[in-house]
Amino acid sequence: MKRVTGIGGIFFKAKDPAAFPWTDAGGMTVWSIGAAGSEQFAPGKAPFMINYRVEDVRALVKVLKKEGCEVLEKIDESDFGIFAWVIDPKGNKLELWQPPAGQ
């Protein structure tokens, strides 16, 4: 099983979240800005969060849990895909994203 197939986006905290998003030719977010006081990156401590593209979020979460990784219990599914979150050894929150079929 491939763990990471690419980077889906990099998200930064900023005082002016209405700043400019940047997308690649395929329309995927390369980076974006979130509100400085947002809890979007909690419980991570960094002012950024990297979103990694994966083939199968649910399968990867199971493997990471078995390996002892800190995986947050919440998994979200929407029209944008399936999302899960992990905390790396330095306390940063990372987002795992399985894009919708065909993307």
C-alpha positions, 0 to 999 in steps of 0.5 A: 500500500502506498502511504503518500501519493503527493501533497494536497496542500499546505495551510498557514495561519494568518491575520488576514485569511481572505488573502490569496489561495494558490492552486495548481493546474489541476485545481488543487490547493497548493497552499492556503491561509487560515485565520490566526485564531483558528483551531483548525491546526489544534492540537498541533502547535505549528502555525501550519498544516501539511495535507498529504494525498493518500490512496486509502485513508481508512486503511492507512489510519489502521496501519498507522495506529498499529505502528503506534502513531498518534491518530486523531479519531475523527474521519470526515467524508464529504464531496471533497474526499475523505480526511483524517489527521495524525500528530507527528513526533514533534507535535504537528498536526498533519492531514491525510486526504483521499481525493474523490474518485477520479481526481 
